[in-house]
Amino acid sequence: MARKAKPKFDKSIIVEAFAEMARDRGIDRDALQNIIKETLSMLVRKKYGERAEFDIVVNMDKGDIEIYRIMKVVETVEDAVLELAQSEANQGVEQYDVGDEFLEEITLDNIAENFGRRLVNTAGQTLNQRVRDVERENINTYFADKAGEIIVGEVHHVRRSDVFVMHNNVEMRLPREEQIPRERYRKNEPIRAIIKEVRKQSPSGGPDIILSRADNLFLAKLFEIEIPEIYDRLIEIKSIAREPGERAKVAVQSFDDRIDPVGACVGMKGIRIHAIVRELSNENIDVINYSEDPATFIARALSPAKVKNIQVSAETRSCTVLVGDDQVSLAIGKNGQNVRLASRLTGYSISLVKEGIEDIELIEFRDELGKDLYLRIIEAEIDTAREFLNTEPTKILAIPGMTQELLVEMRGIILEEFEERENPDIRNYILSLDLTQMAAPANKEAIIDANGIAQVHQESVSEASGSESQNGHVHAGTPVDVSPQDNL
């Protein structure tokens, strides 16, 4: 009885299956072709040895796969991996001479029998792994270029610390530290976030795409979406300070004199700014008109508080702000939030001082300074302890007898008398000064008096419903009054 012929293997089926896989996973056809070649090469080497010579042709268009083992025709075989006896090579129609190349076609018919099931299974695992590697690399490359952009996804599942979001069939992660506090996320609800970072590997093996709703850049991108003038680069966001879910301050500047940057950001009846506030779970947003003058900028940043006087030290990036008794709580803000955000926005360390705060005549510290040095300081028109603290350090160091160490020590003694603490930046600045290269002392403090501040307050901005406008600034939300802190 004749044996039943085994079905011939259709190579086009496997090629079509691979092509469909490539389409589903977004893999380039050339990349897929290389993966198939690598997988088949592994099969051949496993069966015939690492030294075997072969050629693999994969034609994705025709759906064809061809594998040829290359051997040299010899009279006597000494290396069975690379050589074939002439007598065996000439068993077919074509005749070979010694030294010719012989191509043996390796058929994929009954692939399991020809290569063994173990090799075939190993090849399948290798193929799947290579496809996943290429897929991950493609996702890495694609989303790495998208870093800093807003995506709209769907909450896939929520864990204790992370929220997992699906976007275009790719899983992304919103860590707790990148979430807006007190926000609650529910499965299948839409969510907007910014792509903050793409890490190569996640615990699941795929790329770890980190999203953020708490990053300053997310707020900047929302401004860009809602405000055409920012998108068109007519208005620039100069800086942002933010405590997510609570309050944010945004400094803006216009490149067109005809456009009021604060009014443009607020929009007619506040429609633009309130769209952003709603997206951020009612986070209060202060929009501030930026100024190149540090004192003016700081005064606006402290809004809604009105300041009396500002002394700025550009070298130490610090300032002392004089405020009235009735403005202290506004300047500080809830739990110190207003002054803290103003400091981040401007990049200056801000020290608030109440108007009418007690001062001490410098003679009270004559013993610590020494009589001669005390008299030289008085001759420099520095008469009180507050004047000593607020004078530029380089001016005091220019007085004969004053050293960096003594200046730091005296500042500490005086501040302790006022029950205040030294700013570490000022201390480090004083100790880092090179006295050998100091020129004649120059007072570089910038001072704004009450009249100057009043002029800032009078700058006009576009009014918006539900918003307060002052100091070249618009506040979206309601400020909370708090009691002054102990060190003020």
C-alpha positions in Angstrom: 0.0 0.0 0.0 1.4 3.3 -1.1 2.2 5.8 1.7 0.0 8.9 1.8 2.0 11.9 0.5 2.6 14.6 3.1 1.2 18.0 2.3 3.7 20.4 0.8 4.5 23.4 3.0 3.2 26.7 1.6 5.9 29.2 2.4 3.7 32.1 1.4 1.4 31.4 4.4 4.2 32.1 6.9 5.3 35.2 5.0 1.7 36.5 5.0 1.4 35.8 8.7 4.5 37.7 9.4 3.4 40.6 7.3 0.1 40.8 9.2 2.0 40.7 12.5 4.1 43.6 11.2 1.1 45.6 10.3 -0.6 45.0 13.7 2.5 45.9 15.7 3.7 48.8 13.4 7.0 47.0 12.3 8.6 48.0 9.1 8.6 45.4 6.3 12.4 45.6 5.9 12.8 45.1 9.7 10.5 42.1 9.6 12.5 40.6 6.7 15.7 40.9 8.7 14.0 39.3 11.7 12.9 36.3 9.6 16.5 36.0 8.1 18.0 36.0 11.6 15.6 33.4 12.9 16.2 31.0 9.9 19.9 31.6 10.3 19.7 30.4 13.9 17.9 27.3 12.7 20.5 26.4 10.1 23.4 27.0 12.5 21.8 24.9 15.2 21.4 22.0 12.7 24.6 22.2 10.6 27.0 24.0 13.0 28.3 27.5 13.4 30.8 27.1 10.6 28.2 26.3 8.0 27.9 28.6 5.0 24.5 29.4 3.7 22.4 32.0 2.0 18.8 33.0 2.8 16.5 34.9 0.5 13.2 36.3 1.8 10.9 38.0 -0.7 8.1 39.7 1.2 6.4 40.8 -2.0 6.2 37.3 -3.6 5.7 35.5 -0.3 8.7 33.3 -0.8 11.5 32.0 1.4 14.6 30.2 0.1 17.5 28.7 2.1 20.7 27.4 0.4 23.5 25.7 2.0 26.9 26.4 0.3 29.5 23.6 0.1 32.7 23.0 -1.9 32.9 20.0 -4.3 35.9 17.9 -3.4 37.2 14.4 -4.4 37.7 13.3 -0.8 35.6 14.9 2.0 37.7 16.1 5.0 35.2 18.6 6.5 31.6 17.4 6.2 30.3 20.9 7.2 31.9 22.7 4.3 32.6 20.0 1.7 30.7 17.6 -0.5 32.1 14.6 -2.4 32.0 15.0 -6.2 30.4 11.6 -6.6 27.5 12.7 -4.4 27.2 16.1 -6.0 26.9 14.5 -9.5 24.0 12.3 -8.6 21.6 14.9 -10.1 21.3 16.2 -13.7 23.9 18.9 -13.3 27.6 17.8 -13.2 30.2 19.4 -11.0 34.0 19.5 -11.1 36.3 19.5 -8.1 36.5 23.0 -6.7 32.9 24.1 -7.8 30.4 25.5 -5.4 27.4 23.2 -4.6 24.1 24.8 -3.5 21.9 22.5 -1.5 18.3 23.9 -1.0 17.1 23.4 2.5 13.3 22.9 2.2 10.8 24.1 4.8 8.5 21.3 3.9 7.7 19.3 7.0 9.8 21.8 8.9 9.4 20.0 12.3 10.8 16.7 10.8 13.7 18.4 9.0 14.8 20.6 11.9 13.3 18.9 14.9 10.5 20.2 17.1 12.8 21.5 19.7 14.6 23.7 17.2 11.4 24.9 15.7 10.0 25.8 19.1 13.3 27.7 19.9 13.0 29.5 16.6 9.4 30.5 17.4 10.5 31.9 20.8 13.4 33.8 19.2 11.1 35.2 16.5 8.6 36.4 19.0 11.3 37.9 21.2 12.9 39.8 18.3 9.5 41.1 17.2 8.8 42.4 20.7 12.3 44.0 20.9 11.7 45.8 17.6 8.2 46.8 18.7 9.6 48.2 22.0 12.4 50.1 20.2 9.8 51.6 17.8 7.7 52.7 20.7 10.7 54.1 22.5 11.8 56.1 19.5 8.3 57.4 18.7 7.4 58.6 22.1 10.9 59.9 22.9 10.3 62.4 20.1 6.9 63.1 21.7 8.3 64.1 25.1 6.9 67.4 26.2 3.6 66.9 24.3 0.1 66.5 25.7 -1.7 63.2 25.0 -5.3 62.2 25.6 -5.6 58.7 26.9 -8.0 56.5 28.8 -7.5 55.3 32.4 -6.8 51.6 32.1 -6.4 50.6 35.8 -5.6 52.4 39.0 -3.1 51.1 41.6 -2.2 52.5 45.0 0.7 54.6 43.7 0.3 54.6 39.9 -2.4 55.2 37.3 -2.0 53.3 34.1 -3.2 55.0 30.9 -3.8 53.5 27.5 -3.0 55.7 24.4 -3.0 54.2 20.9 -2.8 50.7 22.5 0.4 51.7 24.4 0.3 51.5 28.2 1.7 54.6 30.0 2.2 55.3 33.7 1.2 58.3 35.8 3.1 58.0 39.1 1.8 59.5 42.3 4.3 62.3 42.4 3.2 63.4 38.9 -0.5 63.4 39.9 -2.5 66.4 41.1 -3.1 65.8 44.8 -6.7 65.0 45.7 -7.6 64.1 42.1 -9.4 60.8 41.8 -9.1 58.7 38.6 -11.7 56.1 37.5 -11.3 53.2 35.0 -12.2 54.1 31.4 -12.4 57.8 32.0 -10.5 60.1 29.6 -7.4 61.9 30.9 -5.0 64.5 29.6 -1.3 64.5 30.6 2.1 65.4 29.3 4.7 62.9 28.3 7.5 63.7 30.7 10.0 60.9 30.2 10.4 57.7 28.2 12.5 55.1 30.0 14.0 52.1 28.1 12.6 49.3 30.3 9.7 48.8 32.6 9.0 45.9 35.0 6.6 44.4 32.4 9.4 44.4 29.8 8.1 47.3 27.6 9.1 50.9 27.5 8.2 52.9 30.7 6.4 56.0 29.5 6.0 58.5 32.3 3.1 60.9 32.2 2.6 64.1 34.4 -0.1 66.4 35.3 1.9 68.1 38.0 4.8 69.3 35.9 5.1 73.0 35.1 5.3 72.1 31.4 1.8 70.6 31.5 0.5 74.0 32.6 2.5 75.8 29.9 1.2 73.4 27.2 -2.4 74.1 28.4 -1.8 77.8 28.0 -0.5 77.1 24.5 -3.6 75.1 23.6 -6.1 77.6 25.1 -4.3 80.9 24.1 -3.6 81.4 20.4 -1.2 84.3 21.0 1.1 82.0 23.0 0.9 79.3 20.3 1.7 82.0 17.7 4.7 83.2 19.8 3.2 86.7 20.2 3.2 86.1 24.0 5.9 84.2 25.8 5.6 82.4 29.2 8.7 83.6 31.0 8.4 81.5 34.2 6.0 79.3 36.1 5.8 78.5 39.8 3.3 75.9 40.8 1.9 73.9 43.7 -0.3 71.4 41.8 -3.9 71.5 42.7 -3.5 74.5 44.9 -2.1 77.5 43.2 0.2 78.6 40.4 1.8 81.9 39.3 2.6 82.4 35.6 4.7 85.3 34.3 4.0 86.4 30.7 5.4 88.9 28.3 4.1 90.3 25.0 6.2 90.9 21.9 3.5 93.1 20.4 2.8 96.4 22.1 -0.8 96.2 21.0 -1.4 93.0 23.0 -1.9 93.0 26.7 -0.4 89.7 27.7 -2.4 89.3 30.9 -5.7 90.2 29.3 -5.1 87.9 26.4 -4.4 85.0 28.8 -7.6 85.7 30.7 -9.8 86.0 27.7 -13.3 87.6 27.4 -15.1 87.1 30.7 -12.3 84.8 31.8 -13.2 82.1 29.4 -9.6 81.1 28.5 -8.1 81.0 32.0 -11.1 79.3 33.5 -10.9 76.5 30.9 -7.3 75.8 32.2 -8.5 76.1 35.9 -11.2 73.4 35.3 -8.7 71.1 33.7 -6.4 71.4 36.7 -9.2 70.6 39.2 -9.8 74.3 40.1 -6.2 75.2 40.7 -6.0 78.9 41.3 -3.8 80.6 38.7 -2.2 84.1 39.0 -1.2 85.6 35.6 1.5 88.2 36.1 3.0 90.8 33.6 6.7 90.1 33.5 9.2 92.9 34.0 13.0 93.0 33.3 13.3 95.1 36.5 13.7 92.6 39.4 12.1 94.9 41.9 9.0 95.5 39.7 8.7 91.8 38.9 9.0 90.8 42.6 6.3 93.4 43.5 3.9 91.9 41.0 4.8 88.4 41.9 3.7 89.1 45.6 0.3 90.3 44.4 -2.4 90.5 45.6 -0.4 92.0 48.4 0.8 95.6 48.0 4.3 96.3 49.0 5.8 99.5 50.4 9.5 99.2 49.5 11.9 96.6 48.0 15.6 96.3 48.3 17.2 93.9 45.8 20.7 92.4 45.9 21.4 91.0 42.4 24.6 89.3 43.5 22.9 87.2 46.2 19.6 86.9 44.3 17.8 88.0 47.4 15.6 90.9 48.4 14.0 92.5 51.4 10.4 93.6 51.0 8.6 96.1 53.3 4.9 95.5 53.6 2.2 97.2 55.7 0.6 95.5 58.7 -2.6 95.0 56.8 -0.8 93.3 53.8 1.3 90.8 55.7 -1.1 88.0 55.6 -1.7 88.5 51.8 2.0 88.6 51.1 2.6 85.4 53.0 -0.4 83.6 51.8 -1.9 80.3 53.1 0.9 78.4 54.9 3.4 80.7 53.3 2.3 79.8 49.8 2.2 83.2 48.2 5.7 84.3 49.1 7.0 80.8 48.4 5.6 80.8 44.8 6.7 84.4 44.3 10.3 83.4 45.2 10.2 80.5 42.8 8.7 82.6 40.0 11.3 85.4 40.3 14.3 83.3 41.3 14.9 85.6 44.3 15.0 84.7 48.0 12.4 87.0 49.5 12.5 88.3 53.1 9.3 90.1 54.3 9.5 92.9 56.8 6.6 94.6 58.5 6.3 98.3 58.2 7.3 100.0 61.4 9.3 97.0 62.6 11.6 97.9 65.5 15.2 98.8 64.6 18.2 99.0 66.8 20.9 101.7 66.8 24.2 100.2 65.7 25.9 101.5 68.9 24.3 98.6 70.7 26.8 96.3 68.9 29.9 98.5 69.4 31.5 96.1 71.8 31.2 93.2 69.2 32.5 95.4 66.4 35.2 97.2 68.3 35.3 101.0 68.7 37.5 101.8 65.7 35.5 99.6 63.3 32.2 100.9 64.7 33.2 104.5 64.0 34.3 103.7 60.4 30.9 102.0 59.8 29.1 105.1 61.1 31.3 107.3 58.8 30.0 105.1 56.0 26.4 106.4 56.9 25.3 103.0 58.3 23.7 103.9 61.6 21.2 101.2 62.5 21.2 97.4 62.6 18.7 97.2 59.8 20.8 99.4 57.6 23.8 97.2 58.4 21.8 94.1 57.3 20.4 95.7 54.1 23.7 97.2 52.9 25.5 95.4 50.1 28.2 93.1 51.6 30.9 94.4 49.3 30.3 98.0 50.6 30.8 96.8 54.2 33.8 94.7 53.4 35.5 97.8 51.8 35.6 99.4 55.3 39.1 98.9 56.8 39.1 96.3 59.6 36.0 94.4 58.3 36.6 90.8 57.3 34.3 88.2 55.7 34.2 86.1 58.8 33.4 89.0 61.0 30.7 90.2 58.7 29.1 86.8 58.7 29.4 86.7 62.5 27.9 90.2 63.0 25.0 89.5 60.7 24.2 86.4 62.8 24.3 88.3 66.0 22.1 91.1 64.7 19.6 88.6 63.2 19.4 86.7 66.4 18.5 89.9 68.2 15.6 90.4 65.7 14.7 86.7 66.1 15.4 86.0 62.5 17.6 83.6 60.6 20.3 84.2 58.0 19.8 83.2 54.4 22.4 80.6 53.6 22.9 82.0 50.1 23.9 85.4 51.5 26.4 83.7 53.9 27.9 81.6 51.1 28.1 84.7 48.9 30.0 86.7 51.5 32.5 83.9 52.1 33.1 83.4 48.4 34.0 87.0 47.6 37.5 87.5 46.3 38.6 90.6 48.2 41.8 91.0 46.2 39.8 91.7 43.0 37.2 94.0 44.6 37.1 97.4 43.1 35.9 100.5 44.9 32.6 99.8 46.7 29.4 100.5 44.8 25.9 100.2 46.2 24.1 98.0 43.7 20.9 97.7 45.7 17.8 98.5 43.7 15.1 100.3 45.7 11.5 101.0 44.9 9.7 103.4 47.1 6.0 103.6 47.7 5.3 105.9 44.7 7.1 103.6 42.4 5.0 100.7 43.6 1.8 102.8 43.2 2.7 103.2 39.5 3.0 99.5 39.1 -0.4 99.1 40.7 -2.0 101.5 38.2 -1.0 99.5 35.1 -4.1 98.4 33.3 -5.0 94.9 32.4 -8.1 93.4 30.8 -10.9 92.7 33.3 -12.3 89.2 33.5 -15.4 87.9 35.2 -14.5 86.2 38.5 -10.9 87.5 38.5 -9.0 90.2 40.5 -6.7 92.5 38.5 -3.9 94.4 40.2 -0.1 94.9 40.1 -0.1 94.0 36.4 -1.5 90.6 37.4 -4.7 88.6 37.3 -5.7 86.1 39.9 -8.0 83.3 38.9 -9.5 82.1 42.2 -9.9 83.6 45.7 -6.9 84.3 47.9 -7.0 83.0 51.5 -6.0 85.4 54.3 -3.7 83.9 57.0 -2.1 85.2 60.1 1.4 86.5 59.9 4.1 84.0 60.7 6.3 84.3 63.8 9.4 85.4 62.0 7.8 88.5 60.6 
